[in-house]
Amino acid sequence: MYNKGFELTIGSNLRKGTFSWNGTLNVAYNKNRITKLFKSKSTLANRIYGPGSGWQYAEGFDANTYWAFKYGGVQSIGGIMQPVIVDKDGNNPRAMTSSNTSFDSYNYLIGSGTYVAPLIIGMNNSFKYGDFNLSFILTGYFGHKFKRLGFNYPTMTRGNGNINKYYSEIKNCDPNEFIPLPTNGTYPSQIASYVDYLSNIIVSAANIRIQEINLTYDVPKNVLAGINMNGISVYGQLNNVGVILFNKYGQDPFYPMGSYKPGVSYTFGAKINF
């Protein structure tokens, strides 16, 4: 296995009259690839279980690779038009009528990116004008993927299924992009074994997070002279301010839909030196 990376820190400051700026930029990049690892084809098929399973490692790939089945659209299998998966070359369509563990899936699994961000950027800025000081912290994560929440295709084996908000996505979808609504009212018998492992739900996890904003006002020294104080600072601080996402679904890779996402927190206070 080889691993390459670098870390870079750049700091700068600017001062002009009563205005000053101080900033620090931290950049970290890390990439790896497994160069030698023997596994039989049957063992490699278990890559589908992905992160945390211990099976995801494969020679020639990043150690944090997402593995997925390649969706092949709707094709005729046994004279029946139905959604299929195809091999890594886009051939040999296979119906979703048997469990994904019931056949040698080695040739049907494709590497779909890493789930660990190889590029991480942090930025700390502080602007001071007169007695006011504004600072903020940004972090960015780039180059990785995550499994977004998609439509929860019901198996229909126990009556109607509870569908989620992404029903509209597949209601009038392109059948070559997503599994469409079934024409006969029944989904493939083993669809539940595939939908969470299809490559079309693995999307960009890149994001920029506004971690903190702080505004401070320092009471002027001439005001404090008459009350025998060395310093008074009044401040307001915001944490978990917001995030800029780079996927069109508006899903946060840090907090998957259905999990608890911390809201913005507010802090107000004063520092007094006697």
C-alpha positions in Angstrom: 0.0 0.0 0.0 1.3 3.5 -0.8 0.2 6.7 0.8 1.0 10.2 -0.3 0.0 13.5 1.1 1.0 16.9 2.3 0.1 19.6 4.8 0.4 23.3 4.1 -0.1 26.2 6.4 -0.1 29.8 5.2 -0.5 32.9 7.4 -0.8 36.5 6.4 -1.7 39.8 7.9 -2.5 43.3 6.7 -2.6 46.6 8.6 -3.7 50.0 7.3 -4.7 52.7 9.7 -7.3 51.5 12.1 -8.1 48.4 9.9 -6.2 45.1 10.2 -6.7 41.6 8.9 -5.1 38.3 10.0 -5.7 35.1 8.2 -4.5 31.5 8.3 -5.1 28.9 5.6 -4.4 25.1 6.3 -4.5 22.6 3.5 -4.1 18.8 4.0 -4.2 16.3 1.1 -3.9 12.6 1.5 -4.3 9.8 -1.0 -3.6 6.1 -0.8 -3.8 2.9 -2.9 -3.5 -0.7 -2.0 -0.7 -2.1 -4.1 -0.7 -5.7 -3.1 -3.4 -7.8 -1.4 -4.5 -11.3 -2.3 -8.2 -12.1 -2.1 -10.2 -14.8 -4.0 -13.0 -13.6 -6.3 -15.6 -15.0 -3.8 -14.1 -12.9 -1.0 -13.8 -9.8 -3.2 -17.6 -10.1 -3.9 -18.1 -9.2 -0.2 -16.8 -5.7 -1.0 -20.4 -4.6 -1.4 -20.8 -4.5 2.4 -18.5 -1.5 2.4 -17.3 0.8 5.2 -16.7 -0.9 8.5 -17.2 -4.4 7.2 -13.4 -5.0 6.7 -14.2 -6.5 3.3 -13.9 -3.3 1.3 -10.2 -3.5 0.6 -9.1 -4.5 -2.9 -5.8 -4.4 -4.7 -5.3 -1.3 -6.9 -7.9 0.8 -5.1 -8.1 3.3 -2.3 -8.6 1.7 1.1 -11.7 3.7 1.6 -13.5 2.8 -1.7 -17.3 2.7 -2.0 -18.4 -0.3 -3.9 -21.6 -0.4 -5.8 -23.6 -2.2 -8.5 -23.9 -0.4 -11.8 -27.6 0.3 -12.6 -28.3 -0.7 -16.2 -31.7 0.7 -16.7 -34.8 -1.3 -17.8 -34.0 -4.2 -20.1 -35.7 -7.4 -21.3 -34.8 -10.4 -19.2 -36.7 -13.6 -20.2 -39.1 -11.6 -22.2 -39.9 -9.3 -19.3 -38.9 -5.6 -19.2 -37.4 -5.0 -15.8 -34.7 -3.0 -14.0 -31.2 -4.7 -14.1 -27.7 -4.3 -13.0 -24.8 -4.7 -15.5 -21.2 -5.7 -15.1 -18.4 -3.2 -14.8 -18.2 -3.0 -18.6 -21.9 -2.3 -19.0 -22.8 -5.7 -20.3 -24.5 -8.9 -19.1 -27.7 -7.5 -17.6 -28.9 -9.3 -14.5 -32.4 -9.0 -13.0 -32.9 -8.2 -9.4 -34.8 -11.4 -8.7 -32.1 -13.1 -6.6 -30.2 -11.9 -3.5 -27.0 -9.9 -4.3 -25.1 -12.6 -2.3 -26.4 -15.5 -4.2 -24.1 -15.2 -7.2 -20.5 -14.3 -8.0 -20.8 -10.5 -8.0 -17.1 -9.9 -8.5 -17.6 -8.6 -12.1 -20.6 -6.6 -11.1 -19.0 -4.3 -8.5 -17.5 -1.0 -9.4 -15.4 1.4 -7.4 -17.5 4.6 -6.9 -15.1 6.9 -5.1 -13.7 7.2 -1.6 -15.8 7.9 1.5 -13.0 9.7 3.2 -12.2 13.3 2.0 -8.7 13.4 0.6 -8.6 17.2 0.6 -9.4 19.2 3.7 -9.1 23.0 3.9 -9.4 25.2 7.0 -9.5 29.0 7.0 -9.4 31.3 10.0 -9.9 35.1 9.4 -10.0 38.0 11.8 -10.9 41.6 10.7 -10.4 44.5 13.1 -11.6 48.0 12.6 -11.3 50.4 15.4 -12.8 48.8 18.5 -14.6 46.0 16.5 -13.2 42.6 15.8 -15.0 40.2 13.4 -13.6 36.6 13.1 -14.9 33.4 11.4 -13.7 29.9 10.8 -14.4 27.9 7.6 -13.6 24.3 6.9 -14.0 22.5 3.5 -13.9 18.8 2.6 -13.5 17.7 -1.0 -13.0 14.8 -3.3 -15.1 12.1 -1.6 -18.6 10.6 -1.9 -21.5 9.5 0.3 -24.6 7.5 0.0 -27.6 9.8 -0.2 -31.1 8.9 0.8 -33.2 7.9 -2.2 -36.6 6.5 -2.7 -37.4 3.7 -0.3 -38.7 1.2 -2.8 -41.4 -0.9 -1.1 -41.3 -4.7 -1.6 -45.1 -4.8 -1.6 -45.1 -8.2 0.0 -47.2 -6.9 2.9 -49.6 -4.5 1.2 -48.8 -0.9 0.7 -45.4 0.4 1.7 -44.6 3.7 3.5 -42.9 5.9 0.9 -40.7 8.8 1.6 -40.3 12.3 0.0 -38.3 11.0 -3.0 -41.4 9.4 -4.6 -41.6 12.4 -6.9 -38.0 11.7 -8.1 -39.0 8.3 -9.6 -42.6 9.0 -10.5 -41.7 10.4 -13.9 -38.0 9.4 -14.0 -35.8 8.4 -16.8 -35.7 4.6 -16.4 -32.0 4.6 -17.4 -31.2 6.7 -14.4 -33.5 5.4 -11.7 -35.7 2.3 -11.1 -39.1 3.5 -12.3 -42.5 2.6 -10.9 -43.4 -0.9 -11.9 -46.0 -1.3 -14.7 -47.5 -4.4 -13.1 -47.6 -3.0 -9.6 -44.9 -5.3 -8.3 -41.2 -4.5 -7.9 -38.5 -7.2 -8.5 -38.7 -9.8 -5.7 -35.1 -9.0 -4.4 -35.0 -5.2 -5.0 -34.3 -4.5 -1.3 -31.0 -6.3 -1.7 -29.9 -3.9 -4.4 -31.3 -0.4 -4.0 -29.0 0.6 -1.2 -26.0 -0.5 -3.2 -26.6 1.1 -6.6 -24.1 3.5 -7.9 -26.7 6.1 -8.8 -27.2 7.0 -5.1 -23.5 7.7 -4.5 -22.9 11.4 -4.9 -20.5 14.1 -4.1 -19.9 14.7 -0.4 -17.9 17.9 -0.9 -19.0 20.7 1.5 -17.9 23.9 3.1 -18.8 24.5 6.7 -19.1 27.8 8.4 -18.0 26.7 11.9 -18.0 29.9 13.9 -18.5 33.6 13.6 -17.5 36.0 16.4 -18.0 39.7 16.8 -16.3 41.6 19.7 -16.5 45.2 20.7 -13.7 46.5 23.0 -14.8 49.5 25.1 -12.3 52.4 24.4 -9.7 53.0 27.1 -10.7 56.6 27.6 -14.2 55.5 28.6 -12.8 53.1 31.1 -10.4 55.6 32.7 -13.1 57.2 34.7 -14.4 53.9 36.2 -11.1 52.3 37.1 -11.4 49.4 34.7 -8.6 47.8 32.7 -10.8 46.4 29.9 -14.3 45.5 28.9 -15.2 43.5 25.8 -18.7 42.6 24.7 -19.1 39.7 22.3 -21.5 37.6 20.4 -20.7 34.2 18.9 -22.5 31.8 16.5 -21.5 28.1 16.2 -22.6 25.6 13.6 -23.6 28.5 11.4 -24.2 26.8 8.1 -23.0 24.6 5.3 -22.6 24.9 1.6 -23.3 21.5 -0.1 -22.1 20.4 -3.6 -24.9 17.9 -4.3 -28.2 18.8 -5.8 -30.2 16.9 -3.2 -29.4 19.2 -0.4 -28.2 16.3 1.8 -25.5 16.8 4.3 -22.9 14.0 4.4 -22.0 14.8 8.0 -25.6 14.3 9.1 -27.6 11.8 6.9 -31.3 12.4 6.7 -33.0 10.9 9.7 -30.1 11.7 12.0 -29.8 14.6 14.5 -28.2 17.7 13.0 -27.1 20.4 15.6 -28.7 23.7 15.0 -27.1 27.1 15.2 -26.0 28.0 18.8 -25.8 31.6 20.1 -23.5 32.9 22.8 -23.5 36.4 24.2 -21.2 37.7 27.0 -18.7 40.2 28.3 -15.2 40.0 29.5 -14.3 42.5 32.3 -10.7 43.1 33.6 -10.4 45.1 36.8 
